[in-house]
Amino acid sequence: MQMKKENLGISNRNPLNIRYVATNKWKGLHPTQPAYKGFCRFLAFDYGYRAAVLLVKSYIRRHGCNTPSKIIHRWAPPIENQTDLYVASVCGRSGLRPDEVISTEGMQIPRLVAAMAKQETGLRVTPEYIADLRDRFGV
């Protein structure tokens, strides 16, 4: 019998597999076990998506990673991932070009986050859902 591989992003309600860093006090982290196997553990998927949106915005504003390619190379570095394939997959799903400059407003971030969630965990979420979540959380 073949054992099913654990999908940490799903079990941690962390659809983009955000690594746990104790100084990041993400809203919605599990109160008694905020991390599992090095990744953030959220109370609900919405908090994981919220953190992902905020991280992408931080990449753009603080680190100059303002294109899908730059964002993904930082998010999923080549030392751990097949980053060029990741970029191609996410861009194919999102309709964004690898070198397209991403605005912190509008639908580009929701499109990117939705495509990255599919890449990271296989979860399907619409960009509209991410945009609605941004409005609800004010991010």
DSSP file (Angstrom, degrees, kcal/mol; ACC not computed):
  #  RESIDUE AA STRUCTURE BP1 BP2  ACC     N-H-->O    O-->H-N    N-H-->O    O-->H-N    TCO  KAPPA ALPHA  PHI   PSI    X-CA   Y-CA   Z-CA
    1    1 A M              0   0    0      0, 0.0     2,-0.4     0, 0.0     0, 0.0   0.000 360.0 360.0 360.0 133.8    0.0    0.0    0.0
    2    2 A Q        -     0   0    0      1,-0.0     2,-0.3     0, 0.0     0, 0.0  -0.727 360.0-130.7 -89.7 132.3    1.3    3.4   -1.0
    3    3 A M        -     0   0    0     -2,-0.4     2,-0.4     1,-0.1    -1,-0.0  -0.622  21.7-119.1 -81.3 137.8    1.2    6.1    1.7
    4    4 A K        -     0   0    0     -2,-0.3     2,-0.2     1,-0.1    -1,-0.1  -0.621  30.8-117.3 -75.8 131.3   -0.2    9.5    0.7
    5    5 A K        -     0   0    0     -2,-0.4     2,-0.2     1,-0.1    -1,-0.1  -0.496  30.0-112.9 -71.2 134.1    2.3   12.3    1.0
    6    6 A E        -     0   0    0     -2,-0.2     2,-0.9     1,-0.1     3,-0.1  -0.465  18.7-145.3 -67.4 134.2    1.3   14.9    3.6
    7    7 A N    >>  -     0   0    0     -2,-0.2     4,-2.5     1,-0.2     3,-0.7  -0.858  13.6-170.8-102.0  97.3    0.5   18.3    2.1
    8    8 A L  H 3> S+     0   0    0     -2,-0.9     4,-2.7     1,-0.3     6,-0.3   0.849  81.3  60.2 -59.9 -37.1    1.8   20.7    4.7
    9    9 A G  H 34>S+     0   0    0      1,-0.2     5,-2.9     2,-0.2    -1,-0.3   0.870 111.6  40.3 -59.8 -36.5    0.3   23.8    3.1
   10   10 A I  H X45S+     0   0    0     -3,-0.7     3,-1.3     3,-0.2    -2,-0.2   0.938 116.6  46.7 -77.9 -48.8   -3.2   22.2    3.4
   11   11 A S  H 3<5S+     0   0    0     -4,-2.5    -2,-0.2     1,-0.3    -3,-0.2   0.822 117.6  44.6 -65.1 -29.0   -2.7   20.8    6.9
   12   12 A N  T 3<5S-     0   0    0     -4,-2.7    30,-3.0    -5,-0.3    -1,-0.3   0.441 108.0-125.0 -89.4  -1.0   -1.2   24.1    8.1
   13   13 A R  T < 5S+     0   0    0     -3,-1.3    35,-0.4    28,-0.2    -3,-0.2   0.906  74.2 128.4  53.4  43.2   -3.9   26.1    6.3
   14   14 A N    > < -     0   0    0     -5,-2.9     3,-2.3    -6,-0.3    -1,-0.2  -0.752  38.0-176.6-129.3  77.7   -0.9   27.9    4.7
   15   15 A P  T 3  S+     0   0    0      0, 0.0   106,-0.3     0, 0.0   108,-0.2   0.628  82.6  41.3 -63.8 -15.9   -1.7   27.7    1.0
   16   16 A L  T 3  S-     0   0    0     -7,-0.1    -7,-0.0   104,-0.1   101,-0.0   0.226 108.8-118.4-113.1  13.8    1.6   29.3   -0.2
   17   17 A N    <   -     0   0    0     -3,-2.3     2,-0.4     1,-0.2    -8,-0.1   0.929  37.2-167.2  52.5  55.9    3.8   27.5    2.3
   18   18 A I        -     0   0    0     22,-0.1    22,-2.8    -9,-0.1    -1,-0.2  -0.608  20.5-121.8 -75.3 127.8    5.1   30.6    4.2
   19   19 A R  B     -A   39   0A   0     -2,-0.4     2,-0.4    20,-0.3    20,-0.3  -0.409  27.5-109.2 -70.4 145.7    8.0   29.7    6.4
   20   20 A Y        +     0   0    0     18,-2.4     2,-0.4    -2,-0.1    -1,-0.1  -0.628  36.8 174.9 -80.0 129.2    7.7   30.4   10.1
   21   21 A V    >   -     0   0    0     -2,-0.4     3,-2.0     3,-0.2    18,-0.0  -0.984  27.9-141.7-131.2 120.5    9.8   33.3   11.5
   22   22 A A  T 3  S+     0   0    0     -2,-0.4    -1,-0.1     1,-0.3    -2,-0.0   0.777  98.8  59.7 -57.1 -30.5    9.0   34.0   15.1
   23   23 A T  T 3  S+     0   0    0      1,-0.1     2,-0.9     2,-0.1    -1,-0.3   0.709  86.1  85.4 -74.0 -18.2    9.3   37.8   14.6
   24   24 A N    <   -     0   0    0     -3,-2.0     2,-1.4     1,-0.1    -3,-0.2  -0.751  64.6-165.9 -83.8 106.7    6.5   37.7   12.1
   25   25 A K        -     0   0    0     -2,-0.9    -1,-0.1     3,-0.0    -3,-0.1  -0.533  15.4-169.4 -93.0  67.7    3.4   38.0   14.2
   26   26 A W    >   -     0   0    0     -2,-1.4     3,-1.4     1,-0.1     2,-0.2  -0.296  26.6-110.3 -61.9 137.9    0.9   37.0   11.5
   27   27 A K  T 3  S+     0   0    0      1,-0.2    24,-0.2    20,-0.1    -1,-0.1  -0.477 102.2  24.4 -63.1 135.6   -2.7   37.5   12.3
   28   28 A G  T 3  S+     0   0    0      1,-0.3    15,-2.9    -2,-0.2    16,-0.3   0.562  79.5 153.3  85.7   8.3   -4.5   34.1   12.6
   29   29 A L  B <   -C   42   0B   0     -3,-1.4    -1,-0.3    13,-0.2    13,-0.3  -0.439  61.1 -92.5 -65.8 145.7   -1.4   32.0   13.6
   30   30 A H        -     0   0    0     11,-3.2    11,-0.1     3,-0.3    -1,-0.1  -0.408  36.2-137.3 -58.9 130.3   -2.4   29.0   15.6
   31   31 A P  S    S+     0   0    0      0, 0.0    -1,-0.1     0, 0.0    -2,-0.1   0.803  95.3  26.8 -68.1 -30.5   -2.1   30.1   19.3
   32   32 A T  S    S+     0   0    0      1,-0.2     3,-0.1     2,-0.0    -2,-0.1   0.686 135.0  26.9-105.8 -21.5   -0.4   27.0   20.7
   33   33 A Q        +     0   0    0      8,-0.1    -3,-0.3     1,-0.1    -1,-0.2  -0.625  62.8 166.7-139.3  78.4    1.4   25.7   17.7
   34   34 A P        +     0   0    0      0, 0.0     7,-2.6     0, 0.0     2,-0.3   0.627  69.1  38.8 -71.6 -11.5    2.2   28.6   15.3
   35   35 A A  E     -B   40   0A   0      5,-0.3     2,-0.4    -6,-0.1     5,-0.2  -0.986  57.4-174.1-139.0 149.2    4.6   26.4   13.2
   36   36 A Y  E >  S-B   39   0A   0      3,-2.4     3,-1.5    -2,-0.3   -16,-0.1  -0.949  80.0 -13.7-143.4 122.7    4.8   22.9   12.0
   37   37 A K  T 3  S-     0   0    0     -2,-0.4     3,-0.1     1,-0.3   -29,-0.0   0.837 129.9 -52.4  54.0  37.0    7.8   21.5   10.2
   38   38 A G  T 3  S+     0   0    0      1,-0.2   -18,-2.4   -19,-0.1     2,-0.3   0.440 116.8 104.3  86.9   0.4    9.2   25.0    9.7
   39   39 A F  E <  S-AB  19  36A   0     -3,-1.5    -3,-2.4   -20,-0.3   -20,-0.3  -0.861  78.0 -95.7-117.4 150.6    6.1   26.5    8.2
   40   40 A C  E     - B   0  35A   0    -22,-2.8     2,-0.5    -2,-0.3    -5,-0.3  -0.283  31.1-149.9 -59.7 144.5    3.4   28.8    9.6
   41   41 A R        -     0   0    0     -7,-2.6   -11,-3.2   -11,-0.1     2,-0.2  -0.969  17.0-166.4-120.9 113.7    0.3   27.1   10.9
   42   42 A F  B     -C   29   0B   0    -30,-3.0   -13,-0.2    -2,-0.5     3,-0.1  -0.631  29.1-130.0-102.0 157.5   -2.8   29.3   10.5
   43   43 A L  S    S+     0   0    0    -15,-2.9     2,-0.3    -2,-0.2   -14,-0.1   0.777  94.2   8.7 -72.1 -28.4   -6.3   28.9   12.1
   44   44 A A  S >> S-     0   0    0    -16,-0.3     4,-1.1   -31,-0.2     3,-0.9  -0.986  75.3-113.2-151.3 154.3   -8.0   29.3    8.7
   45   45 A F  H 3> S+     0   0    0     -2,-0.3     4,-2.6     1,-0.2     3,-0.3   0.854 111.5  67.0 -57.5 -36.4   -6.9   29.5    5.0
   46   46 A D  H 3> S+     0   0    0      1,-0.3     4,-2.4     2,-0.2    -1,-0.2   0.877  99.3  50.7 -55.7 -38.0   -8.0   33.1    4.8
   47   47 A Y  H <> S+     0   0    0     -3,-0.9     4,-2.4     2,-0.2    -1,-0.3   0.866 108.8  51.7 -68.0 -35.2   -5.2   34.1    7.2
   48   48 A G  H  X S+     0   0    0     -4,-1.1     4,-2.0   -35,-0.4    -2,-0.2   0.906 111.6  46.1 -65.9 -41.7   -2.7   32.2    5.1
   49   49 A Y  H  X S+     0   0    0     -4,-2.6     4,-2.5     2,-0.2    -2,-0.2   0.898 110.7  53.9 -66.3 -39.7   -3.9   34.1    2.0
   50   50 A R  H  X S+     0   0    0     -4,-2.4     4,-2.4    -5,-0.3    -2,-0.2   0.941 109.4  47.7 -58.8 -48.2   -3.8   37.4    3.9
   51   51 A A  H  X S+     0   0    0     -4,-2.4     4,-2.5     1,-0.2    -1,-0.2   0.891 110.4  52.9 -60.7 -39.9   -0.1   36.7    4.9
   52   52 A A  H  X S+     0   0    0     -4,-2.0     4,-2.6     2,-0.2    -1,-0.2   0.924 108.8  48.8 -62.9 -44.4    0.8   35.8    1.3
   53   53 A V  H  X S+     0   0    0     -4,-2.5     4,-2.5     1,-0.2    -2,-0.2   0.932 112.7  48.3 -60.8 -45.6   -0.7   39.1    0.0
   54   54 A L  H  X S+     0   0    0     -4,-2.4     4,-2.1     1,-0.2    -1,-0.2   0.882 111.3  50.3 -64.1 -37.8    1.2   41.1    2.6
   55   55 A L  H  X S+     0   0    0     -4,-2.5     4,-2.7     2,-0.2    -1,-0.2   0.924 110.1  49.5 -65.9 -43.5    4.4   39.2    1.8
   56   56 A V  H  X S+     0   0    0     -4,-2.6     4,-2.0     1,-0.2    -2,-0.2   0.930 111.4  49.4 -60.8 -44.2    4.1   39.9   -1.9
   57   57 A K  H  X S+     0   0    0     -4,-2.5     4,-2.8     1,-0.2     5,-0.2   0.888 111.0  50.4 -61.7 -38.0    3.4   43.6   -1.2
   58   58 A S  H  X>S+     0   0    0     -4,-2.1     4,-2.8     2,-0.2     5,-1.0   0.898 107.0  53.8 -65.5 -40.8    6.5   43.6    1.1
   59   59 A Y  H  X5S+     0   0    0     -4,-2.7     6,-2.5     3,-0.2     4,-0.7   0.908 113.9  43.2 -58.5 -41.1    8.6   42.0   -1.7
   60   60 A I  H  X5S+     0   0    0     -4,-2.0     4,-0.7     4,-0.2    -2,-0.2   0.955 123.3  34.2 -69.5 -51.2    7.5   44.8   -4.0
   61   61 A R  H  <5S+     0   0    0     -4,-2.8    -3,-0.2    -5,-0.2    -2,-0.2   0.904 130.5  26.4 -76.0 -43.8    7.8   47.7   -1.7
   62   62 A R  H  <5S+     0   0    0     -4,-2.8    -3,-0.2    -5,-0.2    -1,-0.1   0.771 130.1  32.3 -94.5 -28.5   10.9   46.7    0.5
   63   63 A H  H  <<S-     0   0    0     -5,-1.0    -3,-0.2    -4,-0.7    -2,-0.1   0.438  95.4-121.2-115.1  -0.7   12.9   44.5   -1.8
   64   64 A G     <  +     0   0    0     -4,-0.7     2,-1.5    -6,-0.3    -4,-0.2   0.659  62.7 142.9  70.2  14.8   12.3   45.8   -5.3
   65   65 A C        +     0   0    0     -6,-2.5    -1,-0.2     1,-0.2    -2,-0.1  -0.679  14.2 151.3 -87.1  86.6   10.8   42.4   -6.4
   66   66 A N        +     0   0    0     -2,-1.5    36,-3.4    -3,-0.1    -1,-0.2   0.182  45.7  63.6-112.0  16.4    8.2   44.0   -8.6
   67   67 A T  S  > S-     0   0    0     34,-0.2     4,-2.9     1,-0.1     5,-0.3  -0.931  87.5-110.7-130.9 158.5    7.7   41.3  -11.3
   68   68 A P  H  > S+     0   0    0      0, 0.0     4,-2.7     0, 0.0     5,-0.3   0.912 119.2  51.9 -54.0 -41.8    6.4   37.8  -11.1
   69   69 A S  H  > S+     0   0    0     29,-2.3     4,-2.3     2,-0.2     5,-0.2   0.936 112.6  43.3 -61.7 -47.2    9.8   36.5  -11.9
   70   70 A K  H  > S+     0   0    0     28,-0.4     4,-1.5     2,-0.2    -1,-0.2   0.912 115.1  49.7 -66.1 -42.3   11.6   38.5   -9.2
   71   71 A I  H  X S+     0   0    0     -4,-2.9     4,-2.6     1,-0.2     3,-0.2   0.945 114.4  44.0 -60.5 -48.8    8.9   37.7   -6.6
   72   72 A I  H  X S+     0   0    0     -4,-2.7     4,-3.3    -5,-0.3    -1,-0.2   0.849 107.9  57.9 -69.9 -34.6    9.0   34.0   -7.3
   73   73 A H  H  < S+     0   0    0     -4,-2.3    -1,-0.2    -5,-0.3    -2,-0.2   0.848 114.2  39.8 -64.2 -31.4   12.8   33.9   -7.4
   74   74 A R  H  < S+     0   0    0     -4,-1.5    -2,-0.2    -3,-0.2    -1,-0.2   0.887 119.3  46.3 -79.0 -41.4   12.8   35.3   -3.9
   75   75 A W  H  < S+     0   0    0     -4,-2.6    -2,-0.2     1,-0.3    -3,-0.2   0.906 130.8  19.2 -67.5 -44.3    9.8   33.1   -2.7
   76   76 A A  S  < S-     0   0    0     -4,-3.3    -1,-0.3    -5,-0.2    -2,-0.1  -0.672  88.4-157.8-130.5  74.5   11.0   29.9   -4.2
   77   77 A P    >>  -     0   0    0      0, 0.0     3,-2.3     0, 0.0     4,-1.6  -0.128  26.6-114.3 -62.1 150.9   14.8   30.3   -4.7
   78   78 A P  T 34 S+     0   0    0      0, 0.0    -4,-0.1     0, 0.0    -5,-0.0   0.704 111.9  68.3 -57.9 -22.0   16.6   28.1   -7.2
   79   79 A I  T 34 S+     0   0    0      1,-0.2     3,-0.1     3,-0.1    -3,-0.0   0.726 117.7  23.5 -70.3 -18.2   18.6   26.4   -4.4
   80   80 A E  T <4 S+     0   0    0     -3,-2.3     2,-0.3     1,-0.1    -1,-0.2   0.555 127.7  29.7-116.9 -15.6   15.4   24.8   -3.2
   81   81 A N  S  < S-     0   0    0     -4,-1.6     2,-1.3    -5,-0.1     3,-0.2  -0.853  78.6-104.1-141.7 167.5   13.1   24.7   -6.3
   82   82 A Q    >>  +     0   0    0     -2,-0.3     4,-2.1     1,-0.2     3,-0.6  -0.694  50.2 177.0 -92.0  77.4   12.9   24.6  -10.1
   83   83 A T  H 3>  +     0   0    0     -2,-1.3     4,-2.8     1,-0.3     5,-0.2   0.827  68.8  55.0 -61.6 -39.4   12.2   28.3  -10.0
   84   84 A D  H 3> S+     0   0    0      1,-0.2     4,-2.2     2,-0.2    -1,-0.3   0.886 111.0  46.6 -64.1 -36.7   12.1   28.9  -13.8
   85   85 A L  H <> S+     0   0    0     -3,-0.6     4,-2.6     2,-0.2    -1,-0.2   0.885 110.9  53.1 -68.6 -38.1    9.4   26.2  -14.1
   86   86 A Y  H  X S+     0   0    0     -4,-2.1     4,-2.8     2,-0.2     5,-0.3   0.938 110.0  47.9 -59.8 -48.5    7.6   27.7  -11.2
   87   87 A V  H  X S+     0   0    0     -4,-2.8     4,-2.8     1,-0.2     5,-0.3   0.931 112.7  48.5 -58.7 -47.7    7.6   31.1  -12.9
   88   88 A A  H  X S+     0   0    0     -4,-2.2     4,-2.3     1,-0.2    -1,-0.2   0.911 113.5  47.1 -61.4 -43.1    6.4   29.6  -16.2
   89   89 A S  H  X S+     0   0    0     -4,-2.6     4,-2.1     2,-0.2    -2,-0.2   0.939 114.8  44.7 -64.6 -48.6    3.6   27.7  -14.4
   90   90 A V  H  X S+     0   0    0     -4,-2.8     4,-2.6     1,-0.2     6,-0.3   0.904 114.5  48.8 -64.9 -42.0    2.4   30.7  -12.4
   91   91 A C  H  X S+     0   0    0     -4,-2.8     4,-2.1    -5,-0.3     5,-0.4   0.896 110.1  52.2 -66.5 -38.5    2.6   33.1  -15.3
   92   92 A G  H  < S+     0   0    0     -4,-2.3    -1,-0.2    -5,-0.3    -2,-0.2   0.898 115.5  41.1 -61.5 -40.6    0.6   30.6  -17.5
   93   93 A R  H  < S+     0   0    0     -4,-2.1    -2,-0.2     1,-0.2    -1,-0.2   0.860 121.2  40.6 -75.0 -36.6   -2.1   30.3  -14.9
   94   94 A S  H  < S-     0   0    0     -4,-2.6    -2,-0.2    -5,-0.2    -3,-0.2   0.701  98.1-128.4 -88.4 -20.7   -2.3   34.0  -13.9
   95   95 A G     <  +     0   0    0     -4,-2.1     2,-0.3     1,-0.3    -3,-0.1   0.546  65.6 132.5  79.6   6.6   -1.9   35.5  -17.4
   96   96 A L        -     0   0    0     -5,-0.4    -1,-0.3    -6,-0.3    -2,-0.2  -0.661  58.6-122.5 -88.5 147.1    0.9   37.7  -16.1
   97   97 A R    >   -     0   0    0     -2,-0.3     3,-1.8     1,-0.1   -28,-0.2  -0.634  22.8-118.8 -82.6 147.6    4.2   38.0  -18.0
   98   98 A P  T 3  S+     0   0    0      0, 0.0   -29,-2.3     0, 0.0   -28,-0.4   0.832 115.7  39.3 -54.7 -33.5    7.3   37.1  -16.1
   99   99 A D  T 3  S+     0   0    0    -31,-0.2     2,-0.3   -32,-0.1   -33,-0.0   0.257  85.4 127.8-102.1  11.4    8.7   40.6  -16.5
  100  100 A E    <   -     0   0    0     -3,-1.8     2,-0.3     1,-0.1   -31,-0.1  -0.532  64.6-120.1 -72.7 128.2    5.4   42.5  -16.0
  101  101 A V        -     0   0    0     -2,-0.3     2,-0.4   -34,-0.2   -34,-0.2  -0.542  28.4-140.1 -71.8 128.0    5.6   45.2  -13.3
  102  102 A I        -     0   0    0    -36,-3.4     2,-0.3    -2,-0.3    -1,-0.1  -0.764   7.2-147.0 -95.7 130.2    3.2   44.4  -10.5
  103  103 A S        -     0   0    0     -2,-0.4     6,-0.4     2,-0.2     5,-0.1  -0.658  17.1-131.8 -88.7 150.4    1.2   47.1   -8.8
  104  104 A T  S    S+     0   0    0     -2,-0.3     2,-0.2     4,-0.1    -1,-0.1   0.579  93.9  54.5 -77.8  -8.0    0.3   46.8   -5.1
  105  105 A E  S    S+     0   0    0      4,-0.0     3,-0.4     3,-0.0    -2,-0.2  -0.737  91.9  33.0-115.6 167.9   -3.3   47.7   -6.1
  106  106 A G  S    S-     0   0    0     -2,-0.2     3,-0.2     1,-0.2     0, 0.0  -0.409 105.1 -48.8  85.7-161.9   -5.7   46.1   -8.6
  107  107 A M  S  > S+     0   0    0      1,-0.2     4,-2.2     2,-0.1     5,-0.2   0.444 106.8  89.2 -96.8  -2.5   -6.0   42.5   -9.7
  108  108 A Q  H  > S+     0   0    0     -3,-0.4     4,-2.5     2,-0.2     5,-0.2   0.939  91.1  45.5 -64.2 -46.2   -2.3   41.6  -10.4
  109  109 A I  H  > S+     0   0    0     -6,-0.4     4,-3.2     2,-0.2     5,-0.3   0.941 113.1  49.9 -64.5 -46.5   -1.5   40.4   -6.8
  110  110 A P  H  > S+     0   0    0      0, 0.0     4,-2.2     0, 0.0    -1,-0.2   0.906 112.6  48.1 -58.1 -39.0   -4.8   38.4   -6.5
  111  111 A R  H  X S+     0   0    0     -4,-2.2     4,-1.9     2,-0.2    -2,-0.2   0.921 114.8  45.9 -64.3 -43.1   -4.0   36.7   -9.8
  112  112 A L  H  X S+     0   0    0     -4,-2.5     4,-2.5    -5,-0.2     5,-0.2   0.938 113.7  47.3 -65.3 -48.4   -0.4   36.0   -8.7
  113  113 A V  H  X S+     0   0    0     -4,-3.2     4,-2.4     1,-0.2    -2,-0.2   0.896 111.1  51.5 -63.4 -41.4   -1.4   34.7   -5.3
  114  114 A A  H  X S+     0   0    0     -4,-2.2     4,-1.6    -5,-0.3    11,-0.3   0.920 113.0  45.3 -61.3 -43.1   -4.1   32.5   -6.7
  115  115 A A  H  X S+     0   0    0     -4,-1.9     4,-1.9     1,-0.2    -2,-0.2   0.863 112.2  51.4 -69.4 -35.8   -1.7   30.9   -9.2
  116  116 A M  H  X S+     0   0    0     -4,-2.5     4,-3.0     2,-0.2     5,-0.2   0.867 106.2  54.9 -69.4 -35.5    1.0   30.5   -6.6
  117  117 A A  H  X>S+     0   0    0     -4,-2.4     4,-2.7     2,-0.2     6,-0.9   0.915 108.4  48.9 -62.1 -41.8   -1.4   28.7   -4.3
  118  118 A K  H  X5S+     0   0    0     -4,-1.6     4,-1.1     4,-0.2    -2,-0.2   0.914 114.3  46.2 -62.4 -42.8   -2.2   26.2   -7.1
  119  119 A Q  H  <5S+     0   0    0     -4,-1.9    -2,-0.2     1,-0.2    -1,-0.2   0.911 118.4  40.8 -65.9 -44.0    1.6   25.7   -7.6
  120  120 A E  H  <5S+     0   0    0     -4,-3.0  -111,-0.2  -105,-0.2    -2,-0.2   0.897 138.7   1.6 -74.4 -42.8    2.4   25.3   -3.9
  121  121 A T  H  <5S-     0   0    0     -4,-2.7    -3,-0.2  -106,-0.3    -2,-0.2   0.488  90.0-112.2-129.5  -7.8   -0.5   23.2   -2.7
  122  122 A G     << +     0   0    0     -4,-1.1    -4,-0.2    -5,-0.9     2,-0.2   0.453  66.9 146.0  84.2  -1.3   -2.8   22.4   -5.6
  123  123 A L        -     0   0    0     -6,-0.9     2,-0.6  -108,-0.2    -1,-0.3  -0.491  41.6-143.2 -73.9 138.1   -5.5   24.5   -4.1
  124  124 A R        +     0   0    0     -2,-0.2     2,-0.3    -3,-0.1    -9,-0.1  -0.904  31.1 157.2-104.2 121.4   -7.8   26.3   -6.5
  125  125 A V        -     0   0    0     -2,-0.6    -7,-0.1   -11,-0.3    -8,-0.1  -0.985  37.0-119.2-138.6 146.6   -8.9   29.8   -5.5
  126  126 A T     >  -     0   0    0     -2,-0.3     4,-1.8     1,-0.1     3,-0.3  -0.555  17.3-124.9 -86.9 151.8  -10.0   32.6   -7.8
  127  127 A P  H  > S+     0   0    0      0, 0.0     4,-2.6     0, 0.0     5,-0.2   0.853 114.0  60.0 -58.5 -33.0   -8.3   35.9   -8.0
  128  128 A E  H  > S+     0   0    0      2,-0.2     4,-2.5     1,-0.2     5,-0.2   0.886 102.1  51.7 -63.5 -38.0  -11.7   37.4   -7.2
  129  129 A Y  H  > S+     0   0    0     -3,-0.3     4,-2.4     2,-0.2    -1,-0.2   0.925 110.8  47.7 -62.6 -44.5  -11.7   35.5   -3.9
  130  130 A I  H  X S+     0   0    0     -4,-1.8     4,-2.4     2,-0.2    -2,-0.2   0.902 111.5  50.7 -63.8 -41.4   -8.3   36.9   -3.0
  131  131 A A  H  X S+     0   0    0     -4,-2.6     4,-1.9     2,-0.2    -2,-0.2   0.906 111.0  48.6 -63.1 -41.5   -9.4   40.4   -4.0
  132  132 A D  H  X S+     0   0    0     -4,-2.5     4,-2.7     1,-0.2    -2,-0.2   0.908 110.3  51.5 -63.5 -41.7  -12.4   40.1   -1.7
  133  133 A L  H  X S+     0   0    0     -4,-2.4     4,-2.6     1,-0.2     5,-0.2   0.901 106.6  54.1 -62.3 -41.4  -10.2   38.8    1.1
  134  134 A R  H  X>S+     0   0    0     -4,-2.4     5,-2.0     1,-0.2     4,-1.4   0.919 110.5  47.0 -57.9 -43.7   -8.0   41.8    0.7
  135  135 A D  H  <5S+     0   0    0     -4,-1.9    -2,-0.2     2,-0.2    -1,-0.2   0.930 112.1  49.3 -64.4 -45.2  -11.0   44.1    1.0
  136  136 A R  H  <5S+     0   0    0     -4,-2.7    -2,-0.2     1,-0.2    -1,-0.2   0.886 120.1  36.6 -62.5 -39.2  -12.3   42.2    4.1
  137  137 A F  H  <5S-     0   0    0     -4,-2.6    -1,-0.2    -5,-0.2    -2,-0.2   0.576 106.5-124.9 -89.7 -10.4   -8.8   42.4    5.8
  138  138 A G  T  <5       0   0    0     -4,-1.4    -3,-0.2    -5,-0.2    -4,-0.1   0.869 360.0 360.0  68.5  36.9   -7.9   45.8    4.6
  139  139 A V      <       0   0    0     -5,-2.0    -4,-0.2    -6,-0.2    -5,-0.1   0.362 360.0 360.0-115.1 360.0   -4.7   44.7    3.0
